[in-house]
Amino acid sequence: MPQRPAHRPASKPSARPRVSLGAACLVALLAAAIGVAASGAGSRPKFDPAVVGKSETRMWQAYYGGDPFALGREMLALQMSQLGVSAAEAIAIGEPLGRAAMTFSNTHEGYERDVLPALVEGYTRIAKVMGGSWDPKEAAKRELAWWVARRTPGENDPRNVGRRIADLYALLYGQRNAEIERAGLLRAQAAFARDKAAAKGRPPPWDTIEKQLVESYAALVKGASQ
């Protein structure tokens, strides 16, 4: 996810290493790559929603729990099993996306100047590997739009963030319908549930989050196949 873990009080320093935002960025872009088959946008997604939703939940847990190694292993295994890409291809896609996430985490202005170029590079590599026919620059802009909305007070309502995620899905899959909208909303609600619990110092409701993510990907498959 392109958002930092909740700040921890100085009186309780964490002994865990800082999470790799490069790997975390791949979680944010997972739905962008998954299912964009060789025939390009508009093709039927070829992934198992339950496998992807449960795996993404584990990646979120590893990310926010400060375990970059578990996160990287999970991400790599999921891409190889559900996308059929090689480890080298997954790394090639992840490198520019990691730069985008690292830059985003350390800046609060000039997003199009400082963050967008690396996102465009990442989406260009995704399109090349997966045979996507969509515009990488437009996909990168839509990705960045929901990152910014999620971190901006007044714009971080799940309905707004979900619409922006759906904007990205619509471009990648060539469809805009109720199921695509629902997929975006459910994913935004899952992220919001995690953030809300963290803000209150409570453990995230992982069972609920997993259910929402599985339902989100199921809706994406259904919507992209219409």
C-alpha positions as CSV (number, residue, x, y, z in Angstrom):
1,M,0.0,0.0,0.0
2,P,1.3,3.5,-0.8
3,Q,0.7,4.7,2.8
4,R,3.1,4.6,5.7
5,P,2.3,2.4,8.8
6,A,0.7,4.3,11.7
7,H,3.2,6.4,13.6
8,R,4.4,4.8,16.8
9,P,5.1,6.7,20.0
10,A,8.7,7.6,20.7
11,S,8.5,6.0,24.1
12,K,7.9,2.6,22.4
13,P,10.4,2.3,19.6
14,S,10.0,-0.6,17.2
15,A,12.8,-3.1,16.9
16,R,11.5,-4.2,13.5
17,P,13.1,-3.0,10.3
18,R,11.2,-0.5,8.2
19,V,9.1,-2.1,5.6
20,S,10.2,-2.0,2.0
21,L,7.8,0.4,0.3
22,G,8.9,-1.0,-3.0
23,A,7.3,-4.3,-2.2
24,A,4.4,-2.5,-0.6
25,C,3.8,-0.7,-3.8
26,L,3.3,-4.0,-5.7
27,V,0.4,-4.7,-3.4
28,A,-1.2,-1.5,-4.5
29,L,-0.7,-2.3,-8.1
30,L,-1.6,-6.0,-7.8
31,A,-5.0,-5.6,-9.4
32,A,-3.5,-3.6,-12.2
33,A,-1.3,-6.4,-13.4
34,I,-3.4,-9.4,-12.4
35,G,-5.7,-10.6,-15.1
36,V,-4.5,-8.2,-17.8
37,A,-3.9,-11.0,-20.2
38,A,-2.0,-11.0,-23.5
39,S,-5.1,-9.9,-25.4
40,G,-5.1,-6.6,-23.6
41,A,-7.8,-4.6,-21.9
42,G,-11.3,-6.1,-22.1
43,S,-10.1,-9.7,-21.8
44,R,-11.5,-12.0,-19.1
45,P,-9.4,-11.9,-16.0
46,K,-7.5,-15.1,-15.4
47,F,-7.0,-15.3,-11.6
48,D,-8.7,-16.9,-8.6
49,P,-10.3,-14.1,-6.5
50,A,-10.1,-16.2,-3.3
51,V,-6.4,-16.9,-3.8
52,V,-5.6,-13.2,-4.6
53,G,-7.7,-11.7,-1.8
54,K,-6.3,-14.0,0.9
55,S,-2.8,-13.4,-0.4
56,E,-3.2,-9.7,-0.4
57,T,-4.4,-9.8,3.2
58,R,-1.3,-11.7,4.2
59,M,0.8,-9.1,2.4
60,W,-1.0,-6.2,4.2
61,Q,-0.3,-8.1,7.5
62,A,3.4,-8.5,6.7
63,Y,3.7,-4.9,5.5
64,Y,2.1,-3.3,8.6
65,G,3.7,-5.9,10.8
66,G,7.1,-4.8,9.7
67,D,8.1,-8.0,7.9
68,P,9.4,-7.1,4.4
69,F,10.8,-10.5,3.7
70,A,7.4,-12.3,4.2
71,L,5.8,-9.6,2.1
72,G,8.3,-10.0,-0.7
73,R,7.9,-13.8,-0.7
74,E,4.2,-13.6,-0.7
75,M,4.1,-11.0,-3.5
76,L,6.5,-13.0,-5.7
77,A,4.7,-16.3,-5.2
78,L,1.4,-14.7,-6.1
79,Q,2.6,-13.0,-9.2
80,M,4.2,-16.2,-10.5
81,S,1.2,-18.4,-9.7
82,Q,-1.6,-16.1,-10.8
83,L,0.2,-14.1,-13.6
84,G,2.5,-16.7,-14.9
85,V,5.4,-14.2,-14.9
86,S,9.0,-15.1,-14.1
87,A,10.8,-13.9,-11.0
88,A,12.9,-11.6,-13.3
89,E,9.8,-10.1,-14.8
90,A,8.2,-9.5,-11.4
91,I,11.4,-7.7,-10.2
92,A,11.6,-5.6,-13.4
93,I,8.0,-4.5,-12.9
94,G,8.6,-3.8,-9.2
95,E,11.7,-1.7,-9.4
96,P,10.2,1.5,-10.9
97,L,7.0,1.0,-8.8
98,G,9.2,0.8,-5.7
99,R,10.8,4.1,-6.6
100,A,7.4,5.7,-7.0
101,A,6.2,4.5,-3.6
102,M,9.4,5.6,-1.9
103,T,9.1,9.1,-3.4
104,F,5.4,9.3,-2.6
105,S,6.0,8.4,1.0
106,N,8.4,11.3,1.4
107,T,6.6,14.1,-0.4
108,H,3.3,15.9,-0.1
109,E,3.4,18.0,-3.2
110,G,4.7,17.9,-6.8
111,Y,3.3,14.4,-7.3
112,E,3.1,14.6,-11.1
113,R,6.7,15.8,-11.3
114,D,8.3,13.5,-8.7
115,V,6.1,10.4,-8.5
116,L,4.3,10.0,-11.9
117,P,7.4,9.3,-14.1
118,A,8.3,6.1,-12.1
119,L,4.7,5.0,-12.2
120,V,4.5,5.5,-15.9
121,E,7.7,3.4,-16.2
122,G,6.2,0.7,-14.1
123,Y,2.9,0.6,-16.0
124,T,4.9,0.5,-19.3
125,R,6.7,-2.6,-18.1
126,I,3.4,-4.2,-17.0
127,A,1.9,-3.5,-20.4
128,K,5.0,-5.0,-22.1
129,V,5.0,-8.2,-20.0
130,M,1.2,-8.7,-20.0
131,G,0.5,-7.4,-23.5
132,G,-1.8,-4.6,-22.2
133,S,-3.2,-2.3,-24.8
134,W,-4.1,0.6,-22.5
135,D,-2.1,3.8,-22.2
136,P,0.5,3.4,-19.5
137,K,0.6,7.1,-18.7
138,E,-3.1,7.3,-18.2
139,A,-3.1,4.2,-16.0
140,A,-0.3,5.8,-13.9
141,K,-2.3,9.0,-13.5
142,R,-5.3,7.0,-12.3
143,E,-3.2,5.0,-9.9
144,L,-1.7,8.1,-8.5
145,A,-5.1,9.7,-8.1
146,W,-6.3,7.2,-5.6
147,W,-3.0,7.2,-3.7
148,V,-3.4,11.0,-3.2
149,A,-7.1,10.7,-2.4
150,R,-6.4,8.1,0.3
151,R,-3.9,10.4,2.1
152,T,-5.9,13.6,1.8
153,P,-8.3,14.7,4.5
154,G,-11.7,15.4,3.0
155,E,-11.0,13.1,0.0
156,N,-10.2,9.8,1.8
157,D,-13.8,8.6,2.2
158,P,-13.9,5.0,0.9
159,R,-16.6,6.0,-1.6
160,N,-14.3,8.6,-3.2
161,V,-11.2,6.4,-3.1
162,G,-13.3,3.5,-4.4
163,R,-14.4,5.5,-7.4
164,R,-10.8,6.4,-8.2
165,I,-9.8,2.7,-8.0
166,A,-12.7,1.9,-10.3
167,D,-11.5,4.6,-12.7
168,L,-8.2,2.6,-13.0
169,Y,-10.0,-0.7,-13.4
170,A,-12.2,0.7,-16.1
171,L,-9.2,1.7,-18.1
172,L,-7.3,-1.6,-17.6
173,Y,-10.3,-3.9,-18.3
174,G,-12.2,-1.8,-20.8
175,Q,-15.4,-1.9,-18.7
176,R,-17.4,0.4,-16.5
177,N,-20.3,-1.2,-14.7
178,A,-21.8,-1.8,-11.2
179,E,-19.4,-4.7,-10.5
180,I,-16.3,-2.7,-11.4
181,E,-17.6,0.1,-9.1
182,R,-18.2,-2.4,-6.3
183,A,-14.7,-3.9,-6.7
184,G,-13.2,-0.5,-6.2
185,L,-15.4,0.4,-3.2
186,L,-14.7,-2.9,-1.4
187,R,-11.0,-2.5,-1.8
188,A,-11.2,1.0,-0.5
189,Q,-13.3,-0.1,2.4
190,A,-10.8,-2.8,3.3
191,A,-8.0,-0.2,3.4
192,F,-10.1,2.2,5.4
193,A,-10.9,-0.5,8.0
194,R,-7.2,-1.1,8.4
195,D,-6.4,2.6,8.8
196,K,-9.3,3.2,11.2
197,A,-8.2,0.5,13.5
198,A,-4.6,1.6,13.5
199,A,-5.7,5.2,14.3
200,K,-7.4,3.9,17.4
201,G,-4.5,1.7,18.4
202,R,-6.5,-1.5,17.8
203,P,-5.6,-4.6,15.8
204,P,-7.1,-4.5,12.3
205,P,-10.2,-6.7,11.7
206,W,-8.2,-9.0,9.4
207,D,-11.1,-11.5,8.9
208,T,-13.3,-8.7,7.7
209,I,-10.6,-7.2,5.5
210,E,-9.9,-10.6,3.9
211,K,-13.6,-11.1,3.1
212,Q,-13.8,-7.6,1.6
213,L,-10.7,-8.2,-0.6
214,V,-12.0,-11.6,-1.8
215,E,-15.3,-10.1,-2.6
216,S,-13.6,-7.2,-4.4
217,Y,-11.6,-9.4,-6.7
218,A,-14.7,-11.6,-7.3
219,A,-16.6,-8.4,-8.4
220,L,-13.6,-7.4,-10.5
221,V,-13.7,-10.7,-12.4
222,K,-17.4,-10.5,-12.9
223,G,-17.4,-6.9,-14.0
224,A,-14.4,-7.2,-16.3
225,S,-16.1,-10.3,-18.0
226,Q,-19.3,-8.5,-18.9
